[in-house]
Amino acid sequence: MARMRLHSVGADSADAQEALRTLLRGAGRRFASVLTALQVSRMMRVLSSFSDGDLAKLGLARSDIPQHARWLVLGDVAGDRVDRR
């Protein structure tokens, strides 16, 4: 009959915990990225529903919608930080 070999809890457990933390951090970043993309997409949809006249009142052209939607969601476009308080 084969003998079971018991490993010490120390190094193997720490390696497994670090691997799990790394995996969860990566999954969290990916989830945040997907969520941001969805928010920007929804904002683009809302802005796209505005008439050309309404966009003009806001100082926007249709071609500005993607960048403006990103700015509204993130507050940071092309490295320009914006305080939206």
Secondary structure, 3 states (H helix, E strand, C coil): CCCCCCCCCHHHHHHHHHHHHHHHHHHHHHHHHHHHHHHHHHHHHHHHCCCHHHHHHCCCCHHHHHHHHHHHHHCEECCEECCCC
